[in-house]
Amino acid sequence: MESVLYDAKLKKSGKIELPELFFSLPYNADLVHNVVTGMADNARTSVAHAKGRGEVRGGGKKPWRQKGTGRARHGSSRSPIWVGGGVAHGPNKNKDYSVTINKKERAKALAMLMSKKLKAGRVLFMEDFGKDLSKTKNAQELINTLSKIDGFEKMAKANKPKLYIISNKVEPSVKKAFSNIESVRFASAKTANARSLSNHELVLVAGAEDVVKLLGNKIAWKK
């Protein structure tokens, strides 16, 4: 399985061999959905918290005697039916939203999304960024050139995360150059995941040969 390989100036420089195990998997929407939503759940922090009747102040004394007043009996003014009382069945900060995601499922979901995007012409393989990519100006010029390639035209006027760059190694200067471009998000081959990939329409693989090898190793258990 092959794809076109581009140089640092985004000109065609040859072909790159792609592992079929990773780049030609049939799409399973249920599996991808489970992994993406599971990762979102694992990233969720329990913040909302309502105090129960045992957490609010006061209520230690019985409001009035049990009998003889003509009123309903009450044991505490901190009851949920009282103003200023505790909340019944409210959100609790101790709630755990995390779920277990199988390592193989994570790898398979990532491979399925990459396969789907590659088939749709939304993945571009690049040799490397070259030595000039240390300023946002140069990074923007690269994006402008990228928008002239078939399938990547939307990058020209993108104002929200659109391009997911996966690099073999994340150089601080290169990452900083892209950090001021709103439509771009950066990741290394090791940290690339299905959740981030699903939030971006286009993918640029830089240092393609190394990245492809690392991505292929993620799903090598299928052999």
C-alpha positions in Angstrom: 0.0 0.0 0.0 1.5 3.3 -1.1 0.8 7.1 -0.9 2.4 10.2 -2.2 5.2 11.7 -0.2 5.9 15.4 -0.1 9.1 17.3 0.7 9.5 20.3 3.1 8.2 22.6 0.3 5.2 20.4 -0.2 6.2 19.2 -3.6 5.9 15.6 -4.6 9.1 13.8 -3.9 8.2 10.1 -4.2 6.1 7.4 -2.6 5.8 6.0 0.9 4.9 2.5 1.9 2.0 2.3 4.4 1.2 -0.7 6.6 -2.2 -2.1 5.5 -2.9 -3.2 9.1 -3.1 0.4 10.1 -4.2 2.3 7.0 -6.8 0.0 5.4 -9.0 -1.0 8.3 -12.8 -1.0 7.6 -14.6 1.6 9.7 -16.5 0.5 12.8 -18.6 3.5 14.0 -19.6 1.8 17.3 -16.0 1.0 18.3 -14.8 4.5 17.4 -17.7 6.1 19.3 -17.0 4.0 22.4 -13.3 5.0 22.4 -13.9 8.7 21.7 -16.6 9.1 24.3 -14.7 6.9 26.8 -11.6 9.2 26.5 -13.9 12.2 27.0 -15.3 10.6 30.1 -11.8 9.9 31.4 -10.8 13.5 30.9 -13.9 14.7 32.8 -13.3 16.4 36.2 -16.1 16.2 38.8 -16.6 19.8 39.8 -20.3 20.3 40.4 -21.2 19.5 44.0 -24.4 20.2 46.0 -24.3 19.8 49.8 -26.5 17.1 51.3 -28.3 17.5 54.6 -25.3 16.2 56.5 -23.0 18.9 55.0 -25.0 22.1 55.4 -24.8 24.2 58.6 -27.3 24.0 61.5 -30.1 21.6 62.1 -28.8 20.2 65.3 -31.9 21.1 67.2 -35.4 19.8 66.6 -37.4 22.7 65.2 -40.3 22.2 67.5 -41.7 19.4 69.7 -43.1 16.3 68.2 -46.7 16.7 69.3 -49.2 19.3 70.3 -48.3 22.1 67.9 -50.7 21.2 65.1 -47.8 21.4 62.7 -46.2 18.6 60.8 -43.4 16.8 62.7 -39.8 17.7 61.8 -36.5 16.5 63.1 -34.2 19.0 61.4 -34.4 22.3 59.6 -31.7 21.0 57.2 -34.1 18.6 55.6 -34.3 18.9 51.7 -37.8 20.3 52.0 -36.7 23.2 54.1 -35.3 26.5 52.7 -31.5 26.4 53.4 -31.6 22.6 53.8 -29.5 20.1 52.0 -30.1 19.0 48.4 -31.6 15.6 47.7 -29.9 13.6 44.9 -27.7 16.6 43.8 -24.4 16.3 41.9 -21.5 15.0 43.9 -17.8 15.9 43.4 -16.8 12.4 44.4 -18.5 10.8 41.4 -16.1 8.9 39.1 -16.9 9.2 35.4 -13.9 7.2 34.2 -14.3 4.1 32.1 -11.9 1.4 31.1 -10.7 1.4 27.4 -8.9 -1.6 26.1 -5.4 -0.7 24.7 -6.2 -2.6 21.5 -9.5 -0.7 21.1 -7.6 2.6 21.4 -5.2 1.5 18.7 -7.9 0.1 16.4 -10.1 3.3 16.7 -7.1 5.4 15.8 -6.3 3.2 12.8 -9.9 3.2 11.6 -10.1 7.0 11.7 -6.7 7.3 9.8 -7.9 4.7 7.3 -11.1 6.6 6.7 -9.4 9.9 6.3 -6.7 8.5 4.0 -9.4 7.0 1.8 -11.2 10.4 1.6 -7.9 12.1 0.6 -7.6 13.9 3.9 -4.1 12.7 5.0 -0.9 14.1 3.6 2.6 12.6 4.2 5.6 14.9 4.4 9.3 14.1 4.7 10.0 16.7 7.4 9.5 20.4 8.1 13.0 21.5 7.1 15.2 24.0 8.9 13.3 27.2 8.3 10.2 26.4 10.3 10.9 28.3 13.5 8.6 31.3 13.1 4.8 31.6 12.9 5.3 33.5 9.6 7.0 30.4 8.0 4.4 28.1 9.5 1.6 30.1 8.0 3.3 30.1 4.6 3.4 26.3 4.8 -0.3 26.2 5.6 -1.0 28.5 2.7 0.9 26.1 0.4 -0.9 23.2 1.9 -4.3 24.8 1.1 -3.4 24.5 -2.7 -3.3 20.7 -2.5 -6.4 18.8 -3.5 -8.5 17.9 -0.4 -6.8 20.6 1.8 -8.4 23.7 0.3 -10.4 24.4 3.5 -7.1 25.3 5.3 -7.1 28.6 3.5 -9.8 30.2 5.6 -10.0 27.8 8.6 -10.7 29.7 11.9 -11.1 26.7 14.1 -9.1 23.4 14.7 -9.0 21.8 11.3 -5.5 20.4 10.8 -4.0 17.7 13.0 -0.2 17.5 12.6 1.4 14.2 13.7 5.2 14.5 13.9 8.0 12.0 14.6 9.4 14.3 17.2 7.9 17.6 18.5 10.6 20.2 18.3 9.8 23.1 20.7 10.5 25.8 18.0 8.3 24.1 15.4 5.5 23.6 17.9 5.7 27.2 19.0 5.6 28.3 15.4 2.3 26.5 14.9 0.9 27.5 18.3 -0.3 30.9 17.1 -2.3 29.4 14.2 -5.8 28.7 15.4 -6.6 26.0 12.9 -3.7 23.7 13.8 -3.1 21.2 16.6 0.2 19.4 17.1 0.9 15.9 18.4 3.7 13.3 18.4 3.2 9.8 17.0 3.1 8.5 20.6 0.4 10.8 21.8 -1.8 10.8 18.7 -5.2 9.4 19.7 -8.7 8.8 18.3 -10.4 11.6 20.3 -8.1 14.3 19.0 -8.1 12.9 15.5 -11.9 12.8 15.4 -12.0 16.6 16.1 -9.9 17.4 13.0 -10.8 17.0 9.4 -7.3 17.0 7.9 -4.1 15.3 8.9 -0.5 16.2 8.1 2.1 13.5 8.9 5.6 15.0 9.2 8.7 12.9 9.4 6.4 10.4 7.6 8.6 7.3 7.5 9.2 7.3 11.3 5.6 8.2 12.2 4.2 5.5 9.9 6.5 2.9 11.5 5.4 4.0 15.0 1.8 4.0 14.1 2.1 0.6 12.6 3.6 -0.7 15.8 0.5 0.4 17.7 -1.5 -2.2 16.0 1.2 -4.9 15.4 -0.7 -7.3 17.7 -3.0 -8.2 14.8 -0.2 -10.0 13.1 
